[in-house]
Structures are given as structure tokens and as C-alpha cells.
Amino acid sequence: MARTKSMATIENEIAEAKEVVLKTKAKHEAAIANLEAVMARKDELVAKDLLDAFQKSGKSYDAVMRFLKEGSRK
């Protein structure tokens, strides 16, 4: 015959499970924040590289924009 658990035992299990969920959620949110920070640093580096390349190219803003929009080097 299977032994039944008391209400107190079940409530303790629920409390422990909630704690695990809260800890996991905190780790998940921290990981997301870290990912977003790293991606932002990457975007900053890409933007800087693009600006440097644009400045070194000697091309006008209009020529660069036309190239980007049309895909041609006119």
C-alpha cells in the first residue's frame, strides 16, 4: 500500500520548488542582462568600425547611402 504524504510535507515540497524557480529565474535574468550588455558592446564596435571606414573612404555621404540602398558603387 502506498504511503500518503501529509499536507505539511507537500507544502514544504512546494516551498522548496518555488525557491528553486526563483533562483533559476534570477540566474536567467542575470544571463540575459549580460548577453544584452555584450551585444551592445559589439554594436558599438561595429558602429565605430563603420564610421572609421566611412571617414577613410573619402566618399561623400550621398555616395555611401546610394551604395547601401542600391547596392552599387556609382
PDB file of N, H, CA, C and O in Angstrom:
ATOM      1  N   MET A   1       0.840  -1.171   0.000  1.00  0.00           N
ATOM      2  CA  MET A   1       0.000   0.000   0.000  1.00  0.00           C
ATOM      3  C   MET A   1       0.894   1.245   0.000  1.00  0.00           C
ATOM      4  O   MET A   1       1.865   1.312   0.753  1.00  0.00           O
ATOM      5  N   ALA A   2       0.570   2.219  -0.834  1.00  0.00           N
ATOM      6  H   ALA A   2      -0.219   2.166  -1.446  1.00  0.00           H
ATOM      7  CA  ALA A   2       1.345   3.437  -0.957  1.00  0.00           C
ATOM      8  C   ALA A   2       1.128   4.323   0.258  1.00  0.00           C
ATOM      9  O   ALA A   2       0.016   4.451   0.771  1.00  0.00           O
ATOM     10  N   ARG A   3       2.210   4.926   0.700  1.00  0.00           N
ATOM     11  H   ARG A   3       3.114   4.823   0.283  1.00  0.00           H
ATOM     12  CA  ARG A   3       2.135   5.815   1.847  1.00  0.00           C
ATOM     13  C   ARG A   3       1.728   7.207   1.373  1.00  0.00           C
ATOM     14  O   ARG A   3       2.295   7.717   0.407  1.00  0.00           O
ATOM     15  N   THR A   4       0.777   7.816   2.022  1.00  0.00           N
ATOM     16  H   THR A   4       0.316   7.402   2.807  1.00  0.00           H
ATOM     17  CA  THR A   4       0.340   9.162   1.636  1.00  0.00           C
ATOM     18  C   THR A   4       1.164  10.203   2.394  1.00  0.00           C
ATOM     19  O   THR A   4       1.560   9.994   3.541  1.00  0.00           O
ATOM     20  N   LYS A   5       1.407  11.312   1.732  1.00  0.00           N
ATOM     21  H   LYS A   5       1.086  11.481   0.801  1.00  0.00           H
ATOM     22  CA  LYS A   5       2.173  12.389   2.336  1.00  0.00           C
ATOM     23  C   LYS A   5       1.232  13.314   3.085  1.00  0.00           C
ATOM     24  O   LYS A   5       0.071  13.488   2.716  1.00  0.00           O
ATOM     25  N   SER A   6       1.759  13.896   4.137  1.00  0.00           N
ATOM     26  H   SER A   6       2.703  13.755   4.437  1.00  0.00           H
ATOM     27  CA  SER A   6       0.944  14.838   4.895  1.00  0.00           C
ATOM     28  C   SER A   6       0.900  16.172   4.159  1.00  0.00           C
ATOM     29  O   SER A   6       1.720  16.435   3.279  1.00  0.00           O
ATOM     30  N   MET A   7      -0.048  16.993   4.521  1.00  0.00           N
ATOM     31  H   MET A   7      -0.714  16.779   5.235  1.00  0.00           H
ATOM     32  CA  MET A   7      -0.197  18.310   3.909  1.00  0.00           C
ATOM     33  C   MET A   7       1.056  19.142   4.176  1.00  0.00           C
ATOM     34  O   MET A   7       1.492  19.883   3.296  1.00  0.00           O
ATOM     35  N   ALA A   8       1.636  19.039   5.353  1.00  0.00           N
ATOM     36  H   ALA A   8       1.281  18.437   6.069  1.00  0.00           H
ATOM     37  CA  ALA A   8       2.835  19.808   5.695  1.00  0.00           C
ATOM     38  C   ALA A   8       4.004  19.405   4.806  1.00  0.00           C
ATOM     39  O   ALA A   8       4.769  20.263   4.365  1.00  0.00           O
ATOM     40  N   THR A   9       4.151  18.110   4.537  1.00  0.00           N
ATOM     41  H   THR A   9       3.530  17.413   4.895  1.00  0.00           H
ATOM     42  CA  THR A   9       5.230  17.632   3.676  1.00  0.00           C
ATOM     43  C   THR A   9       5.063  18.165   2.263  1.00  0.00           C
ATOM     44  O   THR A   9       6.031  18.596   1.636  1.00  0.00           O
ATOM     45  N   ILE A  10       3.858  18.137   1.774  1.00  0.00           N
ATOM     46  H   ILE A  10       3.072  17.787   2.283  1.00  0.00           H
ATOM     47  CA  ILE A  10       3.587  18.636   0.422  1.00  0.00           C
ATOM     48  C   ILE A  10       3.834  20.137   0.352  1.00  0.00           C
ATOM     49  O   ILE A  10       4.401  20.621  -0.628  1.00  0.00           O
ATOM     50  N   GLU A  11       3.424  20.874   1.363  1.00  0.00           N
ATOM     51  H   GLU A  11       2.964  20.481   2.159  1.00  0.00           H
ATOM     52  CA  GLU A  11       3.648  22.318   1.374  1.00  0.00           C
ATOM     53  C   GLU A  11       5.140  22.644   1.455  1.00  0.00           C
ATOM     54  O   GLU A  11       5.588  23.632   0.873  1.00  0.00           O
ATOM     55  N   ASN A  12       5.904  21.832   2.164  1.00  0.00           N
ATOM     56  H   ASN A  12       5.540  21.030   2.637  1.00  0.00           H
ATOM     57  CA  ASN A  12       7.358  22.020   2.197  1.00  0.00           C
ATOM     58  C   ASN A  12       7.956  21.788   0.810  1.00  0.00           C
ATOM     59  O   ASN A  12       8.830  22.537   0.375  1.00  0.00           O
ATOM     60  N   GLU A  13       7.491  20.768   0.132  1.00  0.00           N
ATOM     61  H   GLU A  13       6.781  20.159   0.486  1.00  0.00           H
ATOM     62  CA  GLU A  13       7.970  20.494  -1.227  1.00  0.00           C
ATOM     63  C   GLU A  13       7.633  21.648  -2.170  1.00  0.00           C
ATOM     64  O   GLU A  13       8.439  22.015  -3.025  1.00  0.00           O
ATOM     65  N   ILE A  14       6.446  22.214  -2.008  1.00  0.00           N
ATOM     66  H   ILE A  14       5.791  21.916  -1.314  1.00  0.00           H
ATOM     67  CA  ILE A  14       6.036  23.355  -2.825  1.00  0.00           C
ATOM     68  C   ILE A  14       6.957  24.545  -2.538  1.00  0.00           C
ATOM     69  O   ILE A  14       7.411  25.207  -3.471  1.00  0.00           O
ATOM     70  N   ALA A  15       7.234  24.819  -1.282  1.00  0.00           N
ATOM     71  H   ALA A  15       6.864  24.280  -0.525  1.00  0.00           H
ATOM     72  CA  ALA A  15       8.100  25.946  -0.911  1.00  0.00           C
ATOM     73  C   ALA A  15       9.506  25.754  -1.486  1.00  0.00           C
ATOM     74  O   ALA A  15      10.105  26.705  -1.987  1.00  0.00           O
ATOM     75  N   GLU A  16      10.032  24.531  -1.417  1.00  0.00           N
ATOM     76  H   GLU A  16       9.545  23.758  -1.010  1.00  0.00           H
ATOM     77  CA  GLU A  16      11.360  24.251  -1.971  1.00  0.00           C
ATOM     78  C   GLU A  16      11.369  24.431  -3.487  1.00  0.00           C
ATOM     79  O   GLU A  16      12.313  24.986  -4.049  1.00  0.00           O
ATOM     80  N   ALA A  17      10.314  23.958  -4.140  1.00  0.00           N
ATOM     81  H   ALA A  17       9.548  23.507  -3.683  1.00  0.00           H
ATOM     82  CA  ALA A  17      10.228  24.097  -5.593  1.00  0.00           C
ATOM     83  C   ALA A  17      10.145  25.567  -5.993  1.00  0.00           C
ATOM     84  O   ALA A  17      10.757  25.974  -6.979  1.00  0.00           O
ATOM     85  N   LYS A  18       9.397  26.360  -5.242  1.00  0.00           N
ATOM     86  H   LYS A  18       8.900  26.029  -4.440  1.00  0.00           H
ATOM     87  CA  LYS A  18       9.308  27.795  -5.523  1.00  0.00           C
ATOM     88  C   LYS A  18      10.671  28.461  -5.382  1.00  0.00           C
ATOM     89  O   LYS A  18      11.035  29.319  -6.186  1.00  0.00           O
ATOM     90  N   GLU A  19      11.421  28.064  -4.359  1.00  0.00           N
ATOM     91  H   GLU A  19      11.126  27.367  -3.706  1.00  0.00           H
ATOM     92  CA  GLU A  19      12.757  28.630  -4.160  1.00  0.00           C
ATOM     93  C   GLU A  19      13.673  28.307  -5.334  1.00  0.00           C
ATOM     94  O   GLU A  19      14.425  29.165  -5.797  1.00  0.00           O
ATOM     95  N   VAL A  20      13.608  27.075  -5.812  1.00  0.00           N
ATOM     96  H   VAL A  20      12.997  26.378  -5.436  1.00  0.00           H
ATOM     97  CA  VAL A  20      14.416  26.684  -6.969  1.00  0.00           C
ATOM     98  C   VAL A  20      14.043  27.532  -8.178  1.00  0.00           C
ATOM     99  O   VAL A  20      14.917  27.986  -8.916  1.00  0.00           O
ATOM    100  N   VAL A  21      12.757  27.743  -8.379  1.00  0.00           N
ATOM    101  H   VAL A  21      12.047  27.374  -7.779  1.00  0.00           H
ATOM    102  CA  VAL A  21      12.293  28.550  -9.511  1.00  0.00           C
ATOM    103  C   VAL A  21      12.792  29.983  -9.390  1.00  0.00           C
ATOM    104  O   VAL A  21      13.245  30.563 -10.377  1.00  0.00           O
ATOM    105  N   LEU A  22      12.717  30.561  -8.199  1.00  0.00           N
ATOM    106  H   LEU A  22      12.349  30.090  -7.397  1.00  0.00           H
ATOM    107  CA  LEU A  22      13.171  31.938  -8.006  1.00  0.00           C
ATOM    108  C   LEU A  22      14.671  32.073  -8.261  1.00  0.00           C
ATOM    109  O   LEU A  22      15.108  33.040  -8.885  1.00  0.00           O
ATOM    110  N   LYS A  23      15.463  31.110  -7.782  1.00  0.00           N
ATOM    111  H   LYS A  23      15.108  30.325  -7.275  1.00  0.00           H
ATOM    112  CA  LYS A  23      16.909  31.153  -8.017  1.00  0.00           C
ATOM    113  C   LYS A  23      17.216  31.011  -9.505  1.00  0.00           C
ATOM    114  O   LYS A  23      18.073  31.712 -10.043  1.00  0.00           O
ATOM    115  N   THR A  24      16.511  30.103 -10.154  1.00  0.00           N
ATOM    116  H   THR A  24      15.815  29.534  -9.716  1.00  0.00           H
ATOM    117  CA  THR A  24      16.720  29.892 -11.580  1.00  0.00           C
ATOM    118  C   THR A  24      16.325  31.138 -12.370  1.00  0.00           C
ATOM    119  O   THR A  24      17.004  31.518 -13.324  1.00  0.00           O
ATOM    120  N   LYS A  25      15.229  31.765 -11.967  1.00  0.00           N
ATOM    121  H   LYS A  25      14.678  31.456 -11.192  1.00  0.00           H
ATOM    122  CA  LYS A  25      14.774  32.986 -12.648  1.00  0.00           C
ATOM    123  C   LYS A  25      15.811  34.095 -12.493  1.00  0.00           C
ATOM    124  O   LYS A  25      16.090  34.819 -13.449  1.00  0.00           O
ATOM    125  N   ALA A  26      16.376  34.232 -11.313  1.00  0.00           N
ATOM    126  H   ALA A  26      16.149  33.644 -10.537  1.00  0.00           H
ATOM    127  CA  ALA A  26      17.391  35.268 -11.085  1.00  0.00           C
ATOM    128  C   ALA A  26      18.619  35.019 -11.954  1.00  0.00           C
ATOM    129  O   ALA A  26      19.169  35.956 -12.534  1.00  0.00           O
ATOM    130  N   LYS A  27      19.052  33.766 -12.048  1.00  0.00           N
ATOM    131  H   LYS A  27      18.606  33.005 -11.577  1.00  0.00           H
ATOM    132  CA  LYS A  27      20.195  33.437 -12.902  1.00  0.00           C
ATOM    133  C   LYS A  27      19.875  33.720 -14.364  1.00  0.00           C
ATOM    134  O   LYS A  27      20.713  34.242 -15.099  1.00  0.00           O
ATOM    135  N   HIS A  28      18.671  33.376 -14.779  1.00  0.00           N
ATOM    136  H   HIS A  28      17.990  32.952 -14.182  1.00  0.00           H
ATOM    137  CA  HIS A  28      18.238  33.603 -16.161  1.00  0.00           C
ATOM    138  C   HIS A  28      18.245  35.096 -16.485  1.00  0.00           C
ATOM    139  O   HIS A  28      18.738  35.508 -17.535  1.00  0.00           O
ATOM    140  N   GLU A  29      17.697  35.896 -15.580  1.00  0.00           N
ATOM    141  H   GLU A  29      17.297  35.561 -14.727  1.00  0.00           H
ATOM    142  CA  GLU A  29      17.651  37.343 -15.808  1.00  0.00           C
ATOM    143  C   GLU A  29      19.059  37.951 -15.835  1.00  0.00           C
ATOM    144  O   GLU A  29      19.326  38.866 -16.614  1.00  0.00           O
ATOM    145  N   ALA A  30      19.951  37.445 -14.989  1.00  0.00           N
ATOM    146  H   ALA A  30      19.734  36.701 -14.356  1.00  0.00           H
ATOM    147  CA  ALA A  30      21.328  37.934 -14.993  1.00  0.00           C
ATOM    148  C   ALA A  30      22.021  37.560 -16.303  1.00  0.00           C
ATOM    149  O   ALA A  30      22.778  38.355 -16.859  1.00  0.00           O
ATOM    150  N   ALA A  31      21.759  36.356 -16.788  1.00  0.00           N
ATOM    151  H   ALA A  31      21.143  35.711 -16.336  1.00  0.00           H
ATOM    152  CA  ALA A  31      22.356  35.921 -18.052  1.00  0.00           C
ATOM    153  C   ALA A  31      21.848  36.770 -19.212  1.00  0.00           C
ATOM    154  O   ALA A  31      22.615  37.115 -20.111  1.00  0.00           O
ATOM    155  N   ILE A  32      20.574  37.105 -19.198  1.00  0.00           N
ATOM    156  H   ILE A  32      19.951  36.825 -18.468  1.00  0.00           H
ATOM    157  CA  ILE A  32      20.002  37.957 -20.243  1.00  0.00           C
ATOM    158  C   ILE A  32      20.636  39.350 -20.196  1.00  0.00           C
ATOM    159  O   ILE A  32      20.979  39.909 -21.238  1.00  0.00           O
ATOM    160  N   ALA A  33      20.790  39.903 -19.011  1.00  0.00           N
ATOM    161  H   ALA A  33      20.510  39.449 -18.165  1.00  0.00           H
ATOM    162  CA  ALA A  33      21.403  41.229 -18.868  1.00  0.00           C
ATOM    163  C   ALA A  33      22.838  41.209 -19.385  1.00  0.00           C
ATOM    164  O   ALA A  33      23.271  42.144 -20.059  1.00  0.00           O
ATOM    165  N   ASN A  34      23.569  40.155 -19.074  1.00  0.00           N
ATOM    166  H   ASN A  34      23.218  39.395 -18.526  1.00  0.00           H
ATOM    167  CA  ASN A  34      24.944  40.027 -19.558  1.00  0.00           C
ATOM    168  C   ASN A  34      24.968  39.931 -21.082  1.00  0.00           C
ATOM    169  O   ASN A  34      25.780  40.590 -21.732  1.00  0.00           O
ATOM    170  N   LEU A  35      24.091  39.122 -21.649  1.00  0.00           N
ATOM    171  H   LEU A  35      23.431  38.587 -21.121  1.00  0.00           H
ATOM    172  CA  LEU A  35      24.015  38.980 -23.104  1.00  0.00           C
ATOM    173  C   LEU A  35      23.718  40.318 -23.763  1.00  0.00           C
ATOM    174  O   LEU A  35      24.358  40.679 -24.750  1.00  0.00           O
ATOM    175  N   GLU A  36      22.761  41.048 -23.230  1.00  0.00           N
ATOM    176  H   GLU A  36      22.241  40.754 -22.428  1.00  0.00           H
ATOM    177  CA  GLU A  36      22.411  42.349 -23.806  1.00  0.00           C
ATOM    178  C   GLU A  36      23.580  43.326 -23.725  1.00  0.00           C
ATOM    179  O   GLU A  36      23.798  44.103 -24.654  1.00  0.00           O
ATOM    180  N   ALA A  37      24.334  43.297 -22.626  1.00  0.00           N
ATOM    181  H   ALA A  37      24.156  42.666 -21.871  1.00  0.00           H
ATOM    182  CA  ALA A  37      25.490  44.186 -22.480  1.00  0.00           C
ATOM    183  C   ALA A  37      26.567  43.851 -23.500  1.00  0.00           C
ATOM    184  O   ALA A  37      27.147  44.748 -24.112  1.00  0.00           O
ATOM    185  N   VAL A  38      26.834  42.576 -23.683  1.00  0.00           N
ATOM    186  H   VAL A  38      26.363  41.848 -23.186  1.00  0.00           H
ATOM    187  CA  VAL A  38      27.855  42.152 -24.644  1.00  0.00           C
ATOM    188  C   VAL A  38      27.426  42.506 -26.070  1.00  0.00           C
ATOM    189  O   VAL A  38      28.246  42.955 -26.871  1.00  0.00           O
ATOM    190  N   MET A  39      26.161  42.308 -26.385  1.00  0.00           N
ATOM    191  H   MET A  39      25.495  41.943 -25.735  1.00  0.00           H
ATOM    192  CA  MET A  39      25.659  42.645 -27.716  1.00  0.00           C
ATOM    193  C   MET A  39      25.735  44.151 -27.955  1.00  0.00           C
ATOM    194  O   MET A  39      26.026  44.586 -29.069  1.00  0.00           O
ATOM    195  N   ALA A  40      25.478  44.944 -26.929  1.00  0.00           N
ATOM    196  H   ALA A  40      25.242  44.592 -26.024  1.00  0.00           H
ATOM    197  CA  ALA A  40      25.576  46.406 -27.062  1.00  0.00           C
ATOM    198  C   ALA A  40      27.018  46.822 -27.336  1.00  0.00           C
ATOM    199  O   ALA A  40      27.268  47.703 -28.158  1.00  0.00           O
ATOM    200  N   ARG A  41      27.974  46.182 -26.641  1.00  0.00           N
ATOM    201  H   ARG A  41      27.771  45.465 -25.974  1.00  0.00           H
ATOM    202  CA  ARG A  41      29.387  46.492 -26.901  1.00  0.00           C
ATOM    203  C   ARG A  41      29.766  46.119 -28.325  1.00  0.00           C
ATOM    204  O   ARG A  41      30.532  46.834 -28.972  1.00  0.00           O
ATOM    205  N   LYS A  42      29.237  45.009 -28.817  1.00  0.00           N
ATOM    206  H   LYS A  42      28.614  44.429 -28.292  1.00  0.00           H
ATOM    207  CA  LYS A  42      29.509  44.604 -30.202  1.00  0.00           C
ATOM    208  C   LYS A  42      28.951  45.641 -31.165  1.00  0.00           C
ATOM    209  O   LYS A  42      29.633  46.041 -32.109  1.00  0.00           O
ATOM    210  N   ASP A  43      27.714  46.082 -30.936  1.00  0.00           N
ATOM    211  H   ASP A  43      27.160  45.757 -30.169  1.00  0.00           H
ATOM    212  CA  ASP A  43      27.096  47.094 -31.802  1.00  0.00           C
ATOM    213  C   ASP A  43      27.914  48.388 -31.809  1.00  0.00           C
ATOM    214  O   ASP A  43      28.072  49.020 -32.853  1.00  0.00           O
ATOM    215  N   GLU A  44      28.431  48.779 -30.641  1.00  0.00           N
ATOM    216  H   GLU A  44      28.303  48.266 -29.793  1.00  0.00           H
ATOM    217  CA  GLU A  44      29.268  49.984 -30.570  1.00  0.00           C
ATOM    218  C   GLU A  44      30.534  49.820 -31.395  1.00  0.00           C
ATOM    219  O   GLU A  44      30.951  50.744 -32.095  1.00  0.00           O
ATOM    220  N   LEU A  45      31.144  48.643 -31.312  1.00  0.00           N
ATOM    221  H   LEU A  45      30.806  47.893 -30.743  1.00  0.00           H
ATOM    222  CA  LEU A  45      32.364  48.383 -32.075  1.00  0.00           C
ATOM    223  C   LEU A  45      32.082  48.390 -33.576  1.00  0.00           C
ATOM    224  O   LEU A  45      32.860  48.950 -34.349  1.00  0.00           O
ATOM    225  N   VAL A  46      30.987  47.779 -33.989  1.00  0.00           N
ATOM    226  H   VAL A  46      30.356  47.324 -33.361  1.00  0.00           H
ATOM    227  CA  VAL A  46      30.615  47.766 -35.404  1.00  0.00           C
ATOM    228  C   VAL A  46      30.362  49.191 -35.895  1.00  0.00           C
ATOM    229  O   VAL A  46      30.807  49.565 -36.980  1.00  0.00           O
ATOM    230  N   ALA A  47      29.651  49.979 -35.099  1.00  0.00           N
ATOM    231  H   ALA A  47      29.289  49.675 -34.217  1.00  0.00           H
ATOM    232  CA  ALA A  47      29.369  51.367 -35.493  1.00  0.00           C
ATOM    233  C   ALA A  47      30.662  52.167 -35.624  1.00  0.00           C
ATOM    234  O   ALA A  47      30.815  52.954 -36.558  1.00  0.00           O
ATOM    235  N   LYS A  48      31.582  51.969 -34.700  1.00  0.00           N
ATOM    236  H   LYS A  48      31.457  51.329 -33.941  1.00  0.00           H
ATOM    237  CA  LYS A  48      32.863  52.674 -34.763  1.00  0.00           C
ATOM    238  C   LYS A  48      33.637  52.251 -36.013  1.00  0.00           C
ATOM    239  O   LYS A  48      34.209  53.093 -36.705  1.00  0.00           O
ATOM    240  N   ASP A  49      33.653  50.939 -36.300  1.00  0.00           N
ATOM    241  H   ASP A  49      33.188  50.255 -35.738  1.00  0.00           H
ATOM    242  CA  ASP A  49      34.352  50.456 -37.487  1.00  0.00           C
ATOM    243  C   ASP A  49      33.744  51.042 -38.765  1.00  0.00           C
ATOM    244  O   ASP A  49      34.470  51.433 -39.679  1.00  0.00           O
ATOM    245  N   LEU A  50      32.418  51.099 -38.822  1.00  0.00           N
ATOM    246  H   LEU A  50      31.829  50.781 -38.079  1.00  0.00           H
ATOM    247  CA  LEU A  50      31.762  51.676 -39.996  1.00  0.00           C
ATOM    248  C   LEU A  50      32.107  53.155 -40.153  1.00  0.00           C
ATOM    249  O   LEU A  50      32.386  53.621 -41.257  1.00  0.00           O
ATOM    250  N   LEU A  51      32.085  53.892 -39.038  1.00  0.00           N
ATOM    251  H   LEU A  51      31.858  53.514 -38.140  1.00  0.00           H
ATOM    252  CA  LEU A  51      32.410  55.318 -39.107  1.00  0.00           C
ATOM    253  C   LEU A  51      33.861  55.515 -39.541  1.00  0.00           C
ATOM    254  O   LEU A  51      34.149  56.389 -40.359  1.00  0.00           O
ATOM    255  N   ASP A  52      34.768  54.717 -39.006  1.00  0.00           N
ATOM    256  H   ASP A  52      34.534  54.007 -38.342  1.00  0.00           H
ATOM    257  CA  ASP A  52      36.177  54.818 -39.406  1.00  0.00           C
ATOM    258  C   ASP A  52      36.343  54.523 -40.899  1.00  0.00           C
ATOM    259  O   ASP A  52      37.058  55.234 -41.605  1.00  0.00           O
ATOM    260  N   ALA A  53      35.682  53.478 -41.364  1.00  0.00           N
ATOM    261  H   ALA A  53      35.102  52.901 -40.790  1.00  0.00           H
ATOM    262  CA  ALA A  53      35.780  53.111 -42.781  1.00  0.00           C
ATOM    263  C   ALA A  53      35.207  54.219 -43.663  1.00  0.00           C
ATOM    264  O   ALA A  53      35.770  54.539 -44.710  1.00  0.00           O
ATOM    265  N   PHE A  54      34.089  54.801 -43.240  1.00  0.00           N
ATOM    266  H   PHE A  54      33.631  54.541 -42.389  1.00  0.00           H
ATOM    267  CA  PHE A  54      33.475  55.887 -43.994  1.00  0.00           C
ATOM    268  C   PHE A  54      34.418  57.089 -44.071  1.00  0.00           C
ATOM    269  O   PHE A  54      34.591  57.680 -45.137  1.00  0.00           O
ATOM    270  N   GLN A  55      35.014  57.439 -42.956  1.00  0.00           N
ATOM    271  H   GLN A  55      34.873  56.959 -42.091  1.00  0.00           H
ATOM    272  CA  GLN A  55      35.907  58.591 -42.930  1.00  0.00           C
ATOM    273  C   GLN A  55      37.154  58.360 -43.773  1.00  0.00           C
ATOM    274  O   GLN A  55      37.644  59.284 -44.422  1.00  0.00           O
ATOM    275  N   LYS A  56      37.664  57.151 -43.769  1.00  0.00           N
ATOM    276  H   LYS A  56      37.266  56.400 -43.242  1.00  0.00           H
ATOM    277  CA  LYS A  56      38.864  56.833 -44.547  1.00  0.00           C
ATOM    278  C   LYS A  56      38.573  56.694 -46.038  1.00  0.00           C
ATOM    279  O   LYS A  56      39.481  56.829 -46.858  1.00  0.00           O
ATOM    280  N   SER A  57      37.327  56.427 -46.395  1.00  0.00           N
ATOM    281  H   SER A  57      36.589  56.317 -45.728  1.00  0.00           H
ATOM    282  CA  SER A  57      36.984  56.163 -47.797  1.00  0.00           C
ATOM    283  C   SER A  57      37.066  57.405 -48.678  1.00  0.00           C
ATOM    284  O   SER A  57      37.348  57.305 -49.872  1.00  0.00           O
ATOM    285  N   GLY A  58      36.823  58.557 -48.101  1.00  0.00           N
ATOM    286  H   GLY A  58      36.594  58.638 -47.131  1.00  0.00           H
ATOM    287  CA  GLY A  58      36.817  59.771 -48.891  1.00  0.00           C
ATOM    288  C   GLY A  58      35.541  59.938 -49.706  1.00  0.00           C
ATOM    289  O   GLY A  58      35.416  60.899 -50.466  1.00  0.00           O
ATOM    290  N   LYS A  59      34.606  59.030 -49.562  1.00  0.00           N
ATOM    291  H   LYS A  59      34.708  58.250 -48.945  1.00  0.00           H
ATOM    292  CA  LYS A  59      33.336  59.121 -50.289  1.00  0.00           C
ATOM    293  C   LYS A  59      32.402  60.093 -49.575  1.00  0.00           C
ATOM    294  O   LYS A  59      32.501  60.316 -48.369  1.00  0.00           O
ATOM    295  N   SER A  60      31.497  60.660 -50.358  1.00  0.00           N
ATOM    296  H   SER A  60      31.416  60.480 -51.338  1.00  0.00           H
ATOM    297  CA  SER A  60      30.514  61.564 -49.755  1.00  0.00           C
ATOM    298  C   SER A  60      29.424  60.732 -49.070  1.00  0.00           C
ATOM    299  O   SER A  60      29.254  59.543 -49.336  1.00  0.00           O
ATOM    300  N   TYR A  61      28.706  61.399 -48.191  1.00  0.00           N
ATOM    301  H   TYR A  61      28.844  62.365 -47.975  1.00  0.00           H
ATOM    302  CA  TYR A  61      27.587  60.752 -47.502  1.00  0.00           C
ATOM    303  C   TYR A  61      26.583  60.229 -48.518  1.00  0.00           C
ATOM    304  O   TYR A  61      26.104  59.101 -48.397  1.00  0.00           O
ATOM    305  N   ASP A  62      26.260  61.050 -49.524  1.00  0.00           N
ATOM    306  H   ASP A  62      26.649  61.966 -49.622  1.00  0.00           H
ATOM    307  CA  ASP A  62      25.286  60.643 -50.539  1.00  0.00           C
ATOM    308  C   ASP A  62      25.755  59.407 -51.308  1.00  0.00           C
ATOM    309  O   ASP A  62      24.959  58.512 -51.590  1.00  0.00           O
ATOM    310  N   ALA A  63      27.043  59.359 -51.646  1.00  0.00           N
ATOM    311  H   ALA A  63      27.690  60.086 -51.417  1.00  0.00           H
ATOM    312  CA  ALA A  63      27.572  58.209 -52.384  1.00  0.00           C
ATOM    313  C   ALA A  63      27.488  56.934 -51.546  1.00  0.00           C
ATOM    314  O   ALA A  63      27.134  55.870 -52.055  1.00  0.00           O
ATOM    315  N   VAL A  64      27.812  57.048 -50.282  1.00  0.00           N
ATOM    316  H   VAL A  64      28.100  57.912 -49.869  1.00  0.00           H
ATOM    317  CA  VAL A  64      27.753  55.881 -49.399  1.00  0.00           C
ATOM    318  C   VAL A  64      26.311  55.423 -49.224  1.00  0.00           C
ATOM    319  O   VAL A  64      26.029  54.226 -49.286  1.00  0.00           O
ATOM    320  N   MET A  65      25.407  56.352 -49.009  1.00  0.00           N
ATOM    321  H   MET A  65      25.636  57.324 -48.958  1.00  0.00           H
ATOM    322  CA  MET A  65      23.998  55.996 -48.830  1.00  0.00           C
ATOM    323  C   MET A  65      23.422  55.382 -50.100  1.00  0.00           C
ATOM    324  O   MET A  65      22.642  54.432 -50.033  1.00  0.00           O
ATOM    325  N   ARG A  66      23.799  55.916 -51.251  1.00  0.00           N
ATOM    326  H   ARG A  66      24.433  56.688 -51.306  1.00  0.00           H
ATOM    327  CA  ARG A  66      23.322  55.355 -52.518  1.00  0.00           C
ATOM    328  C   ARG A  66      23.831  53.910 -52.655  1.00  0.00           C
ATOM    329  O   ARG A  66      23.081  53.018 -53.051  1.00  0.00           O
ATOM    330  N   PHE A  67      25.091  53.694 -52.326  1.00  0.00           N
ATOM    331  H   PHE A  67      25.700  54.419 -52.004  1.00  0.00           H
ATOM    332  CA  PHE A  67      25.658  52.348 -52.394  1.00  0.00           C
ATOM    333  C   PHE A  67      24.912  51.392 -51.462  1.00  0.00           C
ATOM    334  O   PHE A  67      24.575  50.274 -51.850  1.00  0.00           O
ATOM    335  N   LEU A  68      24.663  51.833 -50.255  1.00  0.00           N
ATOM    336  H   LEU A  68      24.937  52.742 -49.940  1.00  0.00           H
ATOM    337  CA  LEU A  68      23.986  50.984 -49.291  1.00  0.00           C
ATOM    338  C   LEU A  68      22.542  50.672 -49.702  1.00  0.00           C
ATOM    339  O   LEU A  68      22.058  49.557 -49.507  1.00  0.00           O
ATOM    340  N   LYS A  69      21.870  51.665 -50.267  1.00  0.00           N
ATOM    341  H   LYS A  69      22.264  52.571 -50.425  1.00  0.00           H
ATOM    342  CA  LYS A  69      20.484  51.462 -50.656  1.00  0.00           C
ATOM    343  C   LYS A  69      20.352  50.692 -51.954  1.00  0.00           C
ATOM    344  O   LYS A  69      19.468  49.846 -52.083  1.00  0.00           O
ATOM    345  N   GLU A  70      21.211  50.968 -52.911  1.00  0.00           N
ATOM    346  H   GLU A  70      21.929  51.655 -52.806  1.00  0.00           H
ATOM    347  CA  GLU A  70      21.079  50.360 -54.243  1.00  0.00           C
ATOM    348  C   GLU A  70      22.020  49.182 -54.431  1.00  0.00           C
ATOM    349  O   GLU A  70      21.798  48.340 -55.302  1.00  0.00           O
ATOM    350  N   GLY A  71      23.043  49.119 -53.641  1.00  0.00           N
ATOM    351  H   GLY A  71      23.223  49.802 -52.934  1.00  0.00           H
ATOM    352  CA  GLY A  71      23.993  48.037 -53.768  1.00  0.00           C
ATOM    353  C   GLY A  71      24.965  48.246 -54.932  1.00  0.00           C
ATOM    354  O   GLY A  71      25.578  47.290 -55.407  1.00  0.00           O
ATOM    355  N   SER A  72      25.106  49.489 -55.390  1.00  0.00           N
ATOM    356  H   SER A  72      24.608  50.265 -55.005  1.00  0.00           H
ATOM    357  CA  SER A  72      26.027  49.762 -56.487  1.00  0.00           C
ATOM    358  C   SER A  72      27.010  50.856 -56.083  1.00  0.00           C
ATOM    359  O   SER A  72      26.746  51.630 -55.162  1.00  0.00           O
ATOM    360  N   ARG A  73      28.139  50.914 -56.775  1.00  0.00           N
ATOM    361  H   ARG A  73      28.353  50.285 -57.523  1.00  0.00           H
ATOM    362  CA  ARG A  73      29.167  51.928 -56.461  1.00  0.00           C
ATOM    363  C   ARG A  73      29.194  52.995 -57.534  1.00  0.00           C
ATOM    364  O   ARG A  73      30.152  53.053 -58.306  1.00  0.00           O
ATOM    365  N   LYS A  74      28.214  53.813 -57.610  1.00  0.00           N
ATOM    366  H   LYS A  74      27.436  53.766 -56.983  1.00  0.00           H
ATOM    367  CA  LYS A  74      28.125  54.855 -58.621  1.00  0.00           C
ATOM    368  C   LYS A  74      28.832  56.092 -58.191  1.00  0.00           C
ATOM    369  O   LYS A  74      28.857  57.077 -58.929  1.00  0.00           O
TER     370      LYS A  74
END
